[in-house]
């Protein structure tokens, strides 16, 4: 029998590419949430911005509303007014509220698409974007020293009675905000049947409400709150969305629109139930903004996103900027460059005419508008419009896998990879000569390019014992061969 004995110690809290996430009741506890909130409070107070207040929102995960109140109580104890969501809302609604209210920051309790066992803590900057490295460094500096200390908090009910808490429902304001840049009435009047899959998440009901009331038909599944997420990760990729894809394949729908657990990520499928992968969506949205909106501002994409962006950039005269993985890099770069769009490999898209933060609901509305315009141009159904798109943007066969490693062995595996991939890069990629090697700016991996434009990216995780392998290739066979090659590199075989 093995007995594990560990002395209690403060949880190590590190903000990754999109906030901090951990297992509920293990590391993600009320004490840990209060420590994170204390970091936000200290940041706001240090800047003398208490009067601007902080927006606090939450998703549909287990006890999210209670964790959100715990965070609010820490802010309230520092005399920081709180705008508190009346119910679970999509993460981007906190971004919208931060901008609308000119708040000092936003806090969202959510683990996005993580397994149902997890929850998380996200922070929004005053611009509505994900908190960038500068803000996160300040938060982590505070969190590093507040473990095991008494953190002051003011009871939520007491603060609300004193007028320091304002409850908000963002729907009506968000609809007005969307109408500035999207013709909802035109979408509502379309003879189109849309299947919506919100994956039991905080985005349930939003697309139905925004599109309802006219000719368009919207069928939405999995609208009920289910913190177990039906037993799948609420990430809108296969196999998690296979039920929706089967419904599409059975006929009767024109398009499928997908959301993740907190609705900040978008996805889509055609009328045949064929999944439109995330890199394709990046290209489609770039094409839509250039071809149908006539926009030529820059596009910002993460290093693991599609090469179609560069090809479309050349076609339309659009500057393309590349960042490290995570919207904490993409959002600030969007603001810096005046970008019209920012996109990450995992399906998160922000828009300069909307918010410099991911919004899956808005992205889905733009995809719907795109395919309606393609139909008006004589290219329907959606599968035909996709074929036309690839004639312009080139082929894209994408896949990503996570190679899990034993936790005890992971440090050595990580060190080996970062040395070997630099000193001995692969000689070829799926039979194509290696054209160039690109070390990642975050110093956690490498991207290898073949002469035909295919690429393989190997990236070590800073928070989990795994290595992520990504590829985008010109054929399905090359894609599969590149993924296998990447896995062999990780395993040293």
N, C-alpha and C positions, 0 to 999 in steps of 0.2 A: 504494500500500500504506500502511495506517495502522499505526503502532506505538505501543502503549501502554506507558509506563514510569511506574511508581509506586513510591515509596519505601515499604518496609514500615512499617506503623504499627499500634498496637493497635486491635483491633476496637472500634467503638463499640457498647456493649451497653446496650439500653434495654428494660425490662420493660413489655410492653403490657398489654392487658386480661387476659391469662392467661399470664404468664411471658415468657421470651425465646425466640424461635425464629429460626433462620437456616439457610442452606444448608450441608450437611455438607461439610467440607474447604475451604470458602471462608471463612466467618466462624465457623461452628460447628466449632471445633477443640478438641483436648485442652487447649491453652493457654487458650482462652476458657472452657471448662468449669471449669478450675482457678480462674480469676479469679472466676467466679460463686460457686464453693464457698468461696473465700476471703472473699467478702462475707458468706456465711451463717456461716462460722466466726467472723468478727469480731463479727457481731451476737450470736451465742450467748455468746462470751467476754465481751463488753462488759456483758452482763446477768448474768454469773457463773453461767451455767446449763450449764456443760460436762457436769456429772455426769448431767444428764437425757438426754443423747445426742441423736442425730439419726437419723431414719429415711431410708434411701436406697432408691429403687425405680426401675424402668425398664420401658419398653415393648418392642415387638417390632421396632422400627426398626433400621436398619443400625447395628451396633456399639453399641447402647444400653447393653448390659451393661458394655462396656469404658469408655464415657464415665462410667457410674455409678461404676465402681471408681476412675477418676481423681478424681472429686468426693470420694469417700470418703477417699482418701489425704490430701487437703488437710485434711479435718476431723480425721482421726486424728492428723495432725501437731500439732494444737493440743490433743491429749489429750481429744478429744470421742469417746466411744464411738459406734459405728455399728450400727444394726440394718439388715441388708442382705438384700434379697429374694433368695430362692433361684432364682427364675425371673421372667420378665416377668409383671407383674400390672397389673390396671386401676389407673389413677391414684388413684381413691378409696380403694384399699386402703392407700395410704400415709397418707391422712387417718385411716382407721380405726386404723392402727397408731400414729400419733402420739397420738391420743386414748387408746387402750388402754394405751400405755406412758407417758403423760404426758411425752412427749418435748419437747425445746426447739423442734424444727422438723422439717420433712420436705423432702426433695429428690426430685424425680422427673425422670428423663430421658425426655422425650417431646415430640413436636410435635403431639400430639392428632390433628386431622383435616387437618393441612397436607399438601402434596404429599410423595411418598416421598423427594424429594431433601433434605428438611429434617429437623432434629431440634431439640430444645428443652430448656429448663431451667425447671421449675416449683418454687415454694417454698410450703410449707404452714406455717400458723401453729400454735401450740400447741393451738388450739381445733379443728384439723382443717380449717379453712376456708382458702381461698386467701389467701396473704399480702396484707394490706391496704396502702394507700398509705404508712402510717407505716413498716412493715417494709421495703417496697420502696425507699423513699427512703434508708434506712440502707444497704441493699445497694448501691444505685446510687452512693452517695457513696463507698463503699469501692472499687467496681469502677472508678470514674472515675480513681482514682489508682494502681491496681495493674497497669496495662498496662505491659508491658516490664520488670517487676520479677521477681525470683526469688521464687517462692511455695513455701514449704516443704511437703513432702509425705512421708508415711511409707509405705513399700511395703505394699500390702494384705496380702500373705501374712505378712509379719512382724507386722503389727498383729493379724491373726487368730490367729496362734500365741500372741500375748501375751494373748489373751482380750478384746481391745477390739472384736471384730466378732462379732455374733450373727446367724446366718442365720435368716430367718423365711419361712414359707409361711402366708399369711393365711386360707386357705379355711375351715378348721374354726372359727376364731374369728369370722370374718365370718358364717358360717352361724348360729352361736349369736346373734350380734348382731342379725341380720335377724329371727330367730325371736321376738325381743322384741316386734316390731310387725307382723309378717306371718305369717299362718297358712300356712306352707309345706305342711303335711300336707293342708290343704283344697285348695290349688292342685294338689298332686300327684294328688289323688283325682278331679279333674275329667275328664269325658269331653270333651276338647278336643284339637285338633291344632294345635300352634304351630310356625311356621317362624321360625327365628332366623338373622339375618344379622349376624355380628360383624365383617365386612369385613376378615378376615385379622388382626385386631388382638388386643390383650392381653385382651379380654373373651371370646375363644373358649373354649368349654367351660364357662363359669361358669353360665349359665342351664340348660344341660343337666344339670349336676351338682346344682344347687339344686332342680330340678323332677323329676329322675329317680327311678325306683324304685316308681312306682305306675301309675295308670290313664292319666294325661295322656301324650300323645305329643309328643315334641319332635324336630323335624328341624332340624339345624344345618348350614349350609353354610360354606365358606371358613374352616375351622378351622385350616388349616396356617399356619405362619409364612411370610410372603411380604413382605419389606421393600419390594417393588415395589407391593404392594397391588393386584395384578391390573391395574395401569395406570390406576387411578382414585384420586382423593383419598379417603381413608377417612372421608368425611363422609356420614352416613346421610340423604342427600337425592337427589332425581332429578338427573341420570340415573345417578348412581353405584350406585343400588340397583335399577336396572331389571330385572336378572336375578331378584332376589327377588320383585319385583312380578309378573313374568311367571309365576313358579311359583305364586304365590297366585291369579292370574287363571285359571290352568289348572284350579283346583279341588282340593278335598281338604284344605284348611287352614281353620281358623277365624280365625286372626289371624297377622300377621307382627310380630315384635319386632326392633328394629334397634339396633345399637350403633356408635359411631365407633371410631377407631383405638386409643384408650386407654380406651374404655368408660365415660367419664364423661358421655357424652351419649346420650340415648335417642331412639328413634323408633318409629313403628308404621305399619301398613297394615291395611286391612280384608280380609275374606275374598275380595273381588273384585279385589284388587291395587291398590286406590286408596290413595295415600299420604295419611297423616294428618299435615298439616304441623305444624311446631313450635309455632306459636301455638295451634293446636287442642289440642295435647298440654298446654300450660299450662292452658288452660281445662278440659280433661278432668280433670286431676289436682286442680285447685281444686274442681271439682264432686264428685269422688270423696271428697276429705277432708271436705267439708262435708256432702254427702248421705248418705254411707255410714259415715263415721267420726264424724260429729257434731261436728267440730272448728270452732272459730270464731276461732282465733288469726289474726294478720295474714298476708298474702301479700305478698312483695316481688318486684317484677318490674323488669326493665330498661326503659328509656325506649322501646326498639324492640320491646317485646313487646305482647301483645294487649290491646285494649280490652274483650274479654270478661271480663277479670278484674274490672274495675270493675262491670260489669253483674251478675256473680255475687256480688261483694261487697255490692252493694245488696240482692240477693235474700236472702242468708244473714246479713247483718249482720257482714261480715268487713272489717276495715280493709285497704286496699290502699296499699302504699308503692311509690314509683318511684325508681329509682337510675340513675346513669350506666351505660353499657354495660360489662359485665365482672363476673365473679363476685368480683373483688377489692373491688367495691363492694357487691354483693348479699350475700355471706357476712357481713361485719361488720354490715350493716343487719338481717339475720336475727337475729343475736345480740342486737343493741341492742333490737329490738322484740319478741323472743320469737316470731318468726314460725313458722308451721307449714310454710311452703314458700317457696322462692325460685326464680324461673325466669327464664332468659334466652332471647332470641330464637333462639339457635343450638341449642336443644334440651338445655341443661344445667339440671338441677333438683336442689336440695338440700332437705332436710326436717328440721324442728326435732325430730321424734321419732327421727331417724336421725343425720344429719350435716349441718352447715351448709356443705356442699360438694357439688358435683355428683356424682351417682351414677346412671349410666345403667342399671345392672343393677337397682338398687332401684326406680327409676322404672318400668322395664319390668315388674317384678313387681306394682307397684301398678296399672298399666294392665291387666294380666291379671286381677287381682282385680276391678277395676272392671267389665270386660266380662262376667266370670262372674256378678257380682251383677246386672248389667243383664239377663242371660239369665234369672236366677232371678225377676226382676221381669216377665218376659214380653217383654223387648225384645231379640230376637236375630234375625238374626245381628248382627255388629258394625256393619254399615252401617246397620241399623235403629236401633241404640242411638245412633249418631252423629247421625242425623236427629232423634231425640228430644232429644239434647243441644243441638243448634242451635235447637230450639224454645224452649229455656230461655235459652241464652246469647246468642242472636242470630247473624247471619251473620258469616263471617270468610273473606274471600278475600285471601290473603297472597302476596306475592312480594318477593324481594330480588335486586338485581343489583349487581355491582361494575363501575364505569365506570373503566377503566384510562386513565391519562394518561401521556404521555411524561415520563420522570423529570426532564429538564431544564426542562420547562414546568410541572411540578406546583406548585412554590412560588407561581407567579403565578396559576395556576388556583385554588389553595386560598385565596389572599388575595382574589381577585375574588369567589369564592363567599361567603366570610364577610362581606364588605362588602355585596354586592348582595342577598343573601338577607335581610339585616337591613333595608336601606334600601328595597328594592323587592320585597317578597314577592309571590308569584303572586296575581293577582286572584281566581282561582277554582281549584278542584281537580276536574278531570274534569267540568266543568259545574256543580259544586256551589259555592255561595258560600264564600269563606274565612271561617271562624268565628274562628279565633285562631291566633297564631304562638307557639311555645314555643322560645326559645333553649336549647340544651343546656348543662347545668351545666359540662361539660368544654370549652365554648367552641370546639367543633369542628364545629358544624352547627346545624340548625334542624328543628323538627317542625311541620308545618302541618296543621290540622284543618279538615275540611269540616263543613257544617251537619248532614249526615246521619250523622256519626260516623266517616267514613272519614278516614284520615290518610296523610300522606307525610312521610318523614324523609330528609333529606340530611345525610350525615355524612362529613367528610374524615378520612382516615387519618393517624395520626402516625408510622407506620413504613413505609408502602408508598405508591407513587405512584398512588393510586386513591381514588375517592369511592364510598361505599356509599349506595345508594338503597333504601329500604324502604317498603312500603306495606301497609296493611290496609284493605280496602274492603268495601262491603256487597253488591257484585256482581262477577262475574268481569270484565265489560266495564270497570267503573270501575277495578278493580285494574290491568288492562293499560293503560288510559289514563293512570293516575297514574304508573306506571313509565316510560312514554314521556315524560311531562311532566318527570319528575325527571331523566331522561337529557338532555333538551333543556336544562334549567337548568344541568346540569354542563358541557355542551359549549358553552353560550352561543349556542345556535341557536334 
